[in-house]
Amino acid sequence: MKQLLLSLSICVISTLSAQTELDLINSVSLDSLSQTVQEFTGEIATNVGGNSVTILNRGQANNDLAGDFLVDKFNAMDNLTVNDQAFNTNGRNIIATQLGKTNPNDIYIICAHYDSVADYCADDNASGTATVLEIARILSTQCMDNTIIYALWDEEEIGLRGASFYATQANTNGDNILGVLNIDMMGYDGDNDDDFDIDVRPIANSLAMKDDLVGLLATYGFNLNVNVVNPGTPASDHARFWDQGFSAVLVGESWENNDQTPHYHSSGDRYSTLDLPYFHEIAKLIMSYMVTKGSLVSVDNSLTMSSTTLTSNMGNASYRWFDCSTNLPLTSEVSQSFSPTASGSYAVEVTVGSCTELSSCVDFTSLDADTFKLNMIKIYSNPTSSILHIEHSLNDDLAFELFSIEGKKVLETILTEKRTKVNMSQFTLGAYFVRITQDKKVFSQKIVIGK
């Protein structure tokens, strides 16, 4: 078996790619969606205004805690202007606007109602609320050509009041709303057939919205089957936009096939009844529509990393480098390239015109760190399809870390033996970085997992 003797002195250059529409679609996290649903339905405690609270009920007469939760969530995101819109004594729409950099007057709305009629109400409609928050979490880090409004309506359950107030104002103001995608109940699939509904009517360009969503199913291969319902139901918030002549659709589980949650409008509608993979897949479909219509501004927030330097791949821009461990800028580091003098996790903020984006954090090992001498550590085979063998002649345990080419740590363990086998078959094919440390000494090398 061929053995490779590796040392840090071998120069490795890698490029951390910019995010594409597909990258952002795949960034929709089921863990994040699940966490939000559980917090928003009182299954687990959450934090609102710095206090630990439990949001058990979101009935319109007493749901200020839920509204405050949403305001906190939006305020924690970048590039959003938050409007806590009171429309009657109790009603509060929570609306966050991400202004388009190229066409700020071209508006796309993603929305859901957040009020409920009973305790919990996970499917109706914490599922839709969580999806709006998740898409905002991801897209708010990007510069978009067109304006996206993330709207969470109140008092849907007693007459679509929040959406009606907003849509009427929008029509009066002459807002150029090009599409409203409403989400209401998207987490239940009792027969596991992956069917979902798009409710639509031939109003403005609503049918074209439906066509775009159906096209995205094929483009990205989502594991979903569509039922187009025309004429669609008027029983959710999108209907108030139809009333005002705007393009709108409803996306959700399949009422058309009588496969809606059996716990509708009851405290039996809980997180445990949701079909999580189905919920996740519809959320990704909705993300595909919003990122396509929002349209990414062409700013490259990716990095190139060598053994000595981090370099932004965006030329002719302004730069600020950040220490990710503190989330603070490195005040003197404002050039396109940065040579860290200490090992750590770093990111770069890139500004082009009015658009500012932050790269992902990458782990960097400085050459100023002590390195192991050649022949102290052996790694083989490389490339490997399954087992990576590690041998060393040192007396103490070693810390082993494996990083993806994007700088994300995917494995961490302690090497307690002088000969260790590490199973690599669990990882996708491609290039990775191994980092082995003992006290202040560092060993690093690129490996490849292949067939």
N, C-alpha and C positions, 0 to 999 in steps of 0.2 A: 504494500500500500504506500502510495506516494505521501511523503510528509513535507509540509511547508513550514519553514522557520520564518516567523513574522516579526517585524518590529515597527514602531511608530514612524521611523524615518522614511518609510515608503510613502510617497505623496499620493493622496487620493483627492480627486476633485469630483464633486457631485452637484447636481442642479436640483433644487427643490421647486417643483413645477407650480405655475400659477393655477388658481382655481378656475375651472370651467363650469359651465352649467351643470354637467353631470356630476362634478365634484360636489357642488352645492346640494344637488338632489340627494346624493349619497351621504351628505352630512346630516340629514334629518335623522335624529337619534331616537330610537325607541325607548332607551333609558330615560332620556330627557322628557319625552312625551308622557311616559308612565309616571315619572316623578311629579310632573305638574298635575296630572289627573288626580293622583292620590292626595296631593296637598290641597287641591281645589275642592275636593269632595270630603275632606275631613278624615280620610283613612289614616293620614299621618299629619303631625303638626307641621306648621310652616312658620315663616317669619314675616311679619308685617309691621312696618314702622319701627323695626328694631326689637319687637317683642315676639315671643313664641305664642302662637295662637292656633286654634283649630277652626277651620271653616266647614261647619257641618251642613248649614242650610243657606241657600242663596235666593230665598223667596223675595220678591220685589219689595216688600214692605220693610225688610230688615237685612239687606245685603250690602251694607256699606263696607263691611270687612272684606267681602269679595272684591268690591270695586277698588278699595285701597291696595289689595294684593296686586291687582292688575296694573295700577298706577306705578307701584314699586317695580314691578317686572319691566315695564316699558322704560321707566326712568333709568334703569341700570344698563340699558342698551345704548349703543352709539348712534349718532346721526338721526335721532328721532325727536320730533316735537310732540309733546303729550298734551292732550286736551281732555280734561275731566268735565264733560259736557252735561250739565244739569238741564233737564227738559221739563220737569215738573217737580212737585214737592219731594218725591222719593226717587225719581228716575235719573240715572246717571249713565250716559254712554262714555266709555273709555276709549279714546281714539288716539292713535299715534301715526304721525305723518313722516314719511321719508321722502324728502323733496328730490325730484329728479334733477340731474345735473345738466341735461341737454334739453329736455322737453318738460319743464316743471308743471305746465298746465295740462299735460296728458296724464290722466289719473286712472289707476286701477285699484280696486278695493277688494281686500280679502276680509271676510267678516264672519261672526258667529254671535249668538246670544249667550250671555253668561248667567242670566237669572234661571231659577228653577221653581218647581212647584212642591218639592218634597226634600227630605234629607238626601244627601249623596248625589243622586242624579249624575252618574258618571257618563253615560252615553248621551244623555239629554241635559246639558250640552257641554259638560266639561271636556268631552272629546274634541269638539269643534274649537272651544276656547284654547285648549292646550296646543292645537295645531296652528292657530293664528300666532300664538306666542312663540312657538318653535320656529316657524318660518321667519318671523320678525327677528328672532335671535340670530339667525344665520344671515339673512339678507341685509340687516342693518350694518354688518361689517363691510358691505360692498358699496361701491358707487353705482348707481343705476341711472340710465338715461331718462326714464319716466318716473313719475311720482307713484309711490305705493302708499296706500292708507290701510292700516291695520285697525279694524273697528270691532269693538265688542259691545253689543247692544244690550240694553236693559229693557225689562218689561215686555219681552217677546211673548211670554206666556199669558199675558192679559190683553193682547191685542196688537202686537207688533209695534208698540208705541215708540220705542227708541229709534228704530229704523225709520219709522214714518216721519218722525221729527227731522231726522238728518236728511232723508231723501227730499222732503218738501223744501227744506232750506237750500239744498244743493241745486234743485231745479230753479228756485227763485234767484239764486246767485249766478246761475248760468255756468255751473261747474262742468268742466269737460270730462265727465266720467265715461271712460271707454269700456269698462267692464266691472261688474260686481260679482264676485264668487262667494256665495254664502254657503256655510257649512252648518248642518244641523243633524246630529246623530249619525256618527260614522264609525262606530266601534263594535257593532253587533253583526255576526254572521252565523246564525244558528245552524244552517245546513251546510256550512263550510264550502259553498260553491263559488265564493269570491265575487258574487254579483254585487253591483252597486248601481245607484240611480243618478242620472243627470236630469233634473226637472227643468224644462225650458218651454218658452212660448215664443211665437214669431213677433217679438217686440224689439224694436231697434235692431241691434246686431247680436241678439241673444243666440240665435241659431248658429252664427259664426263662432261664438264662444264655445258652444257645444261641439262643433266640428273640430276646433283646436284641441279640446280636451281628448276627444276620441283619437285624433291624430297622435297625440303625445303617448297614448297607450301603446301604440305600435312603435313609435320612435324609441322609447326606452324599455319596452318589453315588460311593463308592469304585470304582475300576476293578478289581474282583475278582469272581470267581464262586465261590460256596460249595458245597462237598460236605459234607453232614451225615453223619457216620459214627456209626451207632447200632446195635449196641453199639460204642463206641469202643475203641481199643487200650488195654491196660493196661501198655504198655511204656515209660511215662515217668512223671514225678514226680506228675502229677495223680492217678494211680491210688492213691497212698498216702493221698490225702485222701478218695477214694471209699471206701477200706477203713475209714476212720474216720467215715463218714457225712456228710461235708461236700459241698457243691455245688462242682463243678469241671468244667472243660473243658480240652482241649488245642487250641491253634491252631498250624498250621504248613503247610508245603508239602504237595502232594497225593500222599501214599502211596496213597490210595484209587485214584488213576488211574495208579499205577506211574510217577509223575513225581517221585520223590525223587532226590536227588543220586546220580550213579553213583560218586561218590568217598567214599561212606559208610564211616566208620571207617578212613580211610586218609589218608596225608599228601598225597594229591592233592586233598583238600578245602581249597581255598585261596580267598582273597578274589577272585581273578580269575575264578572259576567262578560267582560269585553274579550273579543278575539284580537289579541295584540298584534300578530303578524298582519292581519287584515287591516286593522287600524293604521299600522305603520305604512302599509302599501298605499292606502288612499292619501295619507299625508304626503308621501313622496310624489304622487301624481299631482296633488295641488301645488306643491313646491315647483314642480316642473312648469306648470302654467304661469305661476307668479314670476319665476326667474326669467322665463321667456318673454313675457309681456313687459316686465320691468326693464329688461335689456341691460346687460352688464356693460359698464363703461370700460374701455380698453386701458386698464391700468395693471401693469404686471407687478404684483406684490410678492413675487417669488425671489428666492435667494440662490446664489451659487456659493458653495462652501469648499474651501481647500484646507490643507492642514494648518495654514497660518491665518487665513482671512475669510471673512464673510462679505459677500458683495451683493448688493441689490441688482436685479436684472433689469430694472427700469432706468433708462437713461434720461437725462435732461429733466430732472425732478428735484424736489427738496427732500431731505432725509433727516430722520431722527432715530437713533438706535436706543433700544430699551433693554434693561436687565429684567428678564421675565420673573426672576425670583422676588423682585420688589415692585414690579410694574412701574418703575420710575425711569425717566429718560437719562441717558448718559450725556450730560449737557455739552460736553466738548466733542461728541461724536456726531457730526452732521454731514459727513461725506458719503459717497456712494459705497465705499468699501470701509470695513472696520476690522482691525486686527486685535482681538481680545488679548489682554495680558494675563487673564486668569480664566480658568475653566468655568463654564456656567451655561445658562440658557439665555439666548438673545433673540430679539426680533427687531425689524426695521419698519418705521412708519414712512410711507412714501406719499408725497403730495404733488399732484399735477393739476395746476389751475385751482379749481374749487374742490377737487376730489382728493380725499385722504383715505388711504387704506393701510392696514397693519398686517404684516406678514405673520405666518405661524411662528411660534417659538421653536428654536432649534438648539440642541445640546452641542456644545463645542468644547473640545479638550485642547487646552493651550499647550504648545510645545515647550513652554517654560516649565511645565510640570516635569517632575522626575520621571524617567522612563525606565522600563526594565531592559536589561542588557540582552542583546541578541542571544538566542539559544536558551534563555530562561523559560520561555513558553513556546510550546509547539501546538499548532492547530492543524488538523487535517480531517477529512478531505475538503478541498475547496476548488471547485464548487462541490456542494453536497446535495443529495436528494432526500436524505433522512437524518443520519446521525453525524453530529459534529464532535470530533474527538479533541479533547484538550488535555495536554500534559504539561506539568511544570516541576521544577526542582526546588521550590521555595518551601519554607517551613510552616508558614501560617496560612490560614484560609484566604481565599481571594474572592472579591466581589465581581460577579459576571453580569454584564448588561448587554442587551441586544437592541439596536435602534433600526427603525425603518429608514429608507433613503430620505424620507421627509423629516427625519430627526425625532420621530415619536418613539418613546421607549415601549417595546412590545414584550420584553422578557427581562426578569431580574431574579438572580439566584446567588447563592453562596457556594463556591467550590471548596468543599471540605476534604477532598481527596486529591492526590497528585495526578490521578488519571480519572477523567470525568467524560461521560457521554451525554450530550445535550440533544434532545429530539427536535429536529427542525421541520419535520413533516407537517406540523400543525400550521405553518406559516405559508402565505402565498409565495409563488415564485418571484424571484427578483433579487436585488442587491440590498445588503444590510451592513451595519457597522457593529463590530464587537468591541466592547470596552471592558478591560479587566483592570481592577485597581486593588492596591494593597497599601494602606496608609496614604502617602502622597505620590506613590509611584503609579504610573499609568501605562497600559498597553492598549493600542487601538489598531483595528484593521478592518478592511472591507472584506466581506464574504459574499458568496452568491449561492442562493438556493435554486437549484435547477431540477430538471427531470432526471 
